[in-house]
Amino acid sequence: MKVDFKRVLQKAEQYKPAISRFLRDMIAIPSESRREANVIQRVKQEMDAVGFDRVEIDPMGNILGYIGSGRHLIAMDAHIDTVGVGDRKQWEYDPYEGYEDEEIIVGRGASDQEGGMAAMVYAGKIIKDLNLQGDYTLLVTGTIQEEDCDGLCWQYIIKESNIRPEFVVSTEPTSCRIYRGQRGRMEIKVSTSGISCHGSAPERGDNAIFKMAPILNELKALHANLADDDFLGKGSLTVSQIFFSSPSRCAVADGCSISIDRRLTAGETGEFAMQQIRNLPAVRESGAQVSMYDYKEPSYTGLVYPTDSYFPAWTIPEDHPACQALVAGYRNLFGEDPVIDKWTFSTNGVAITGMFGIPCIGFGPGHEDQSHAPNEKTWKRELVKATAMYAVIPKTYVSKYSQ
């Protein structure tokens, strides 16, 4: 059975009020990382209501909704955790009560990334309504802890649940463009040690903060000279935090540490990035220690799944069947060529493709610049557009591009 693309668009438009209502329900439920239990239950309720064939919640707390039972396993992913709201004085509307008019929906998670979740669920309903099933199984995932540790959820899904889709559509915000990669990132710690003494005679000690000062200047210079890539762009680093230890405000500091947010472009590995810092003259002279952070916080179910805070860069080729399936679906639905680009920020693709080599391709409602911002919003026209795309991707792929 061929896809009636016009009918798909009509259905997506018909479901716009239901998609909007579902999204606003999710926004109304605070769901910061490791506190997603209630929003997961709301997603399950909607998946059941629209007719998913099977809905499960895994031991970590991710929700997995299935449609069909064909040979080709295709996944679509949205993380349903959010960051906090920050300074409420910067919000024009309550971040959880939100705001809605004919064009936009405002609230924490609107673009990042619960809008993608709402669109996926109603794409499943359209697949059912229009009998768009085929020789595929569609897995729709609502994943957790992404804002705390991107990709951790998919490390668990792939390694512990032994689920390996042929490809994954990430519904992170892309302004309804097709994204095929991102820079990686890692979290690095640099520590200097000193000897404390009374602040009235600092010459008796060895100030760890003073040791850190030239390191900061050399890191600033290193940033300007990091590698560049024609597609992914330039590697970068910034010092994001600084800590100290000292017996009192009247003493020489005996310890100083900084956190570095390092963005990795193509060809840069975690060990390479740390060695660049170890090679800095001030690091060597001070004997500073350079290490990678790890992550071992429990999910809302209590499960602890430790990992290094290293998230590799990744891309898939423009001619990859998954990318071409999205391009074909877009052209058939909207009668024009899509923009193909990349994310600036990091996504669950760091695990899906960066660690495990499973192709990941991005298409999502909402805009990157709304992520983590006050007055975060998304656009209803993009929710409709994304819903239609998600409904046609699996059939398009298995009919034209699968082996």
GICORGI-V851937 format. One record per residue. N is the residue number from 0. RES is the residue in one small letter. NEAR is the number of other C-alpha atoms within 12 Angstrom. Layout:
BEGIN
n->N res->RES near->NEAR
n->N res->RES near->NEAR
END
This chain:
BEGIN
n->0 res->m near->12
n->1 res->k near->19
n->2 res->v near->28
n->3 res->d near->23
n->4 res->f near->31
n->5 res->k near->21
n->6 res->r near->23
n->7 res->v near->38
n->8 res->l near->34
n->9 res->q near->20
n->10 res->k near->30
n->11 res->a near->41
n->12 res->e near->27
n->13 res->q near->23
n->14 res->y near->31
n->15 res->k near->33
n->16 res->p near->25
n->17 res->a near->27
n->18 res->i near->42
n->19 res->s near->42
n->20 res->r near->28
n->21 res->f near->35
n->22 res->l near->48
n->23 res->r near->38
n->24 res->d near->34
n->25 res->m near->46
n->26 res->i near->46
n->27 res->a near->28
n->28 res->i near->31
n->29 res->p near->32
n->30 res->s near->37
n->31 res->e near->36
n->32 res->s near->34
n->33 res->r near->36
n->34 res->r near->29
n->35 res->e near->36
n->36 res->a near->33
n->37 res->n near->27
n->38 res->v near->39
n->39 res->i near->42
n->40 res->q near->26
n->41 res->r near->31
n->42 res->v near->46
n->43 res->k near->34
n->44 res->q near->23
n->45 res->e near->31
n->46 res->m near->35
n->47 res->d near->24
n->48 res->a near->20
n->49 res->v near->30
n->50 res->g near->24
n->51 res->f near->33
n->52 res->d near->25
n->53 res->r near->25
n->54 res->v near->29
n->55 res->e near->26
n->56 res->i near->25
n->57 res->d near->29
n->58 res->p near->24
n->59 res->m near->33
n->60 res->g near->39
n->61 res->n near->42
n->62 res->i near->41
n->63 res->l near->41
n->64 res->g near->40
n->65 res->y near->36
n->66 res->i near->40
n->67 res->g near->28
n->68 res->s near->18
n->69 res->g near->18
n->70 res->r near->18
n->71 res->h near->28
n->72 res->l near->30
n->73 res->i near->43
n->74 res->a near->42
n->75 res->m near->51
n->76 res->d near->49
n->77 res->a near->51
n->78 res->h near->53
n->79 res->i near->50
n->80 res->d near->44
n->81 res->t near->43
n->82 res->v near->35
n->83 res->g near->27
n->84 res->v near->27
n->85 res->g near->18
n->86 res->d near->14
n->87 res->r near->17
n->88 res->k near->12
n->89 res->q near->14
n->90 res->w near->23
n->91 res->e near->19
n->92 res->y near->21
n->93 res->d near->24
n->94 res->p near->37
n->95 res->y near->33
n->96 res->e near->24
n->97 res->g near->33
n->98 res->y near->30
n->99 res->e near->27
n->100 res->d near->17
n->101 res->e near->14
n->102 res->e near->18
n->103 res->i near->28
n->104 res->i near->43
n->105 res->v near->40
n->106 res->g near->45
n->107 res->r near->45
n->108 res->g near->53
n->109 res->a near->58
n->110 res->s near->50
n->111 res->d near->50
n->112 res->q near->50
n->113 res->e near->57
n->114 res->g near->61
n->115 res->g near->55
n->116 res->m near->55
n->117 res->a near->56
n->118 res->a near->57
n->119 res->m near->55
n->120 res->v near->54
n->121 res->y near->46
n->122 res->a near->48
n->123 res->g near->50
n->124 res->k near->40
n->125 res->i near->37
n->126 res->i near->41
n->127 res->k near->25
n->128 res->d near->21
n->129 res->l near->27
n->130 res->n near->22
n->131 res->l near->34
n->132 res->q near->35
n->133 res->g near->30
n->134 res->d near->24
n->135 res->y near->29
n->136 res->t near->33
n->137 res->l near->47
n->138 res->l near->42
n->139 res->v near->47
n->140 res->t near->46
n->141 res->g near->51
n->142 res->t near->54
n->143 res->i near->49
n->144 res->q near->42
n->145 res->e near->39
n->146 res->e near->33
n->147 res->d near->32
n->148 res->c near->41
n->149 res->d near->39
n->150 res->g near->44
n->151 res->l near->44
n->152 res->c near->48
n->153 res->w near->49
n->154 res->q near->37
n->155 res->y near->32
n->156 res->i near->34
n->157 res->i near->24
n->158 res->k near->18
n->159 res->e near->16
n->160 res->s near->19
n->161 res->n near->13
n->162 res->i near->25
n->163 res->r near->28
n->164 res->p near->33
n->165 res->e near->33
n->166 res->f near->41
n->167 res->v near->45
n->168 res->v near->49
n->169 res->s near->54
n->170 res->t near->51
n->171 res->e near->57
n->172 res->p near->47
n->173 res->t near->43
n->174 res->s near->37
n->175 res->c near->43
n->176 res->r near->35
n->177 res->i near->39
n->178 res->y near->44
n->179 res->r near->43
n->180 res->g near->42
n->181 res->q near->41
n->182 res->r near->42
n->183 res->g near->45
n->184 res->r near->43
n->185 res->m near->40
n->186 res->e near->36
n->187 res->i near->37
n->188 res->k near->31
n->189 res->v near->43
n->190 res->s near->37
n->191 res->t near->37
n->192 res->s near->29
n->193 res->g near->30
n->194 res->i near->26
n->195 res->s near->29
n->196 res->c near->23
n->197 res->h near->21
n->198 res->g near->21
n->199 res->s near->13
n->200 res->a near->14
n->201 res->p near->20
n->202 res->e near->15
n->203 res->r near->16
n->204 res->g near->23
n->205 res->d near->27
n->206 res->n near->30
n->207 res->a near->34
n->208 res->i near->33
n->209 res->f near->27
n->210 res->k near->34
n->211 res->m near->39
n->212 res->a near->24
n->213 res->p near->22
n->214 res->i near->36
n->215 res->l near->33
n->216 res->n near->21
n->217 res->e near->25
n->218 res->l near->35
n->219 res->k near->21
n->220 res->a near->18
n->221 res->l near->25
n->222 res->h near->26
n->223 res->a near->16
n->224 res->n near->15
n->225 res->l near->27
n->226 res->a near->25
n->227 res->d near->20
n->228 res->d near->19
n->229 res->d near->13
n->230 res->f near->25
n->231 res->l near->31
n->232 res->g near->25
n->233 res->k near->26
n->234 res->g near->33
n->235 res->s near->32
n->236 res->l near->33
n->237 res->t near->28
n->238 res->v near->27
n->239 res->s near->18
n->240 res->q near->18
n->241 res->i near->22
n->242 res->f near->22
n->243 res->f near->29
n->244 res->s near->24
n->245 res->s near->25
n->246 res->p near->16
n->247 res->s near->14
n->248 res->r near->15
n->249 res->c near->14
n->250 res->a near->27
n->251 res->v near->31
n->252 res->a near->32
n->253 res->d near->31
n->254 res->g near->30
n->255 res->c near->34
n->256 res->s near->33
n->257 res->i near->34
n->258 res->s near->28
n->259 res->i near->33
n->260 res->d near->32
n->261 res->r near->43
n->262 res->r near->38
n->263 res->l near->40
n->264 res->t near->37
n->265 res->a near->30
n->266 res->g near->25
n->267 res->e near->32
n->268 res->t near->27
n->269 res->g near->31
n->270 res->e near->22
n->271 res->f near->22
n->272 res->a near->38
n->273 res->m near->32
n->274 res->q near->20
n->275 res->q near->27
n->276 res->i near->37
n->277 res->r near->28
n->278 res->n near->22
n->279 res->l near->28
n->280 res->p near->21
n->281 res->a near->24
n->282 res->v near->29
n->283 res->r near->23
n->284 res->e near->16
n->285 res->s near->28
n->286 res->g near->22
n->287 res->a near->31
n->288 res->q near->29
n->289 res->v near->30
n->290 res->s near->27
n->291 res->m near->30
n->292 res->y near->26
n->293 res->d near->20
n->294 res->y near->24
n->295 res->k near->19
n->296 res->e near->22
n->297 res->p near->24
n->298 res->s near->32
n->299 res->y near->27
n->300 res->t near->23
n->301 res->g near->16
n->302 res->l near->21
n->303 res->v near->20
n->304 res->y near->28
n->305 res->p near->20
n->306 res->t near->26
n->307 res->d near->27
n->308 res->s near->30
n->309 res->y near->38
n->310 res->f near->44
n->311 res->p near->40
n->312 res->a near->45
n->313 res->w near->39
n->314 res->t near->36
n->315 res->i near->34
n->316 res->p near->20
n->317 res->e near->24
n->318 res->d near->17
n->319 res->h near->22
n->320 res->p near->30
n->321 res->a near->40
n->322 res->c near->38
n->323 res->q near->29
n->324 res->a near->35
n->325 res->l near->48
n->326 res->v near->36
n->327 res->a near->30
n->328 res->g near->41
n->329 res->y near->33
n->330 res->r near->23
n->331 res->n near->26
n->332 res->l near->32
n->333 res->f near->22
n->334 res->g near->13
n->335 res->e near->13
n->336 res->d near->18
n->337 res->p near->26
n->338 res->v near->21
n->339 res->i near->27
n->340 res->d near->27
n->341 res->k near->38
n->342 res->w near->38
n->343 res->t near->30
n->344 res->f near->35
n->345 res->s near->41
n->346 res->t near->49
n->347 res->n near->54
n->348 res->g near->50
n->349 res->v near->41
n->350 res->a near->40
n->351 res->i near->42
n->352 res->t near->37
n->353 res->g near->36
n->354 res->m near->28
n->355 res->f near->30
n->356 res->g near->23
n->357 res->i near->31
n->358 res->p near->36
n->359 res->c near->47
n->360 res->i near->51
n->361 res->g near->48
n->362 res->f near->52
n->363 res->g near->47
n->364 res->p near->47
n->365 res->g near->39
n->366 res->h near->33
n->367 res->e near->32
n->368 res->d near->22
n->369 res->q near->29
n->370 res->s near->36
n->371 res->h near->29
n->372 res->a near->29
n->373 res->p near->30
n->374 res->n near->34
n->375 res->e near->42
n->376 res->k near->44
n->377 res->t near->49
n->378 res->w near->36
n->379 res->k near->38
n->380 res->r near->31
n->381 res->e near->38
n->382 res->l near->52
n->383 res->v near->43
n->384 res->k near->42
n->385 res->a near->52
n->386 res->t near->47
n->387 res->a near->50
n->388 res->m near->51
n->389 res->y near->53
n->390 res->a near->47
n->391 res->v near->45
n->392 res->i near->50
n->393 res->p near->47
n->394 res->k near->38
n->395 res->t near->37
n->396 res->y near->38
n->397 res->v near->31
n->398 res->s near->24
n->399 res->k near->19
n->400 res->y near->24
n->401 res->s near->24
n->402 res->q near->12
END
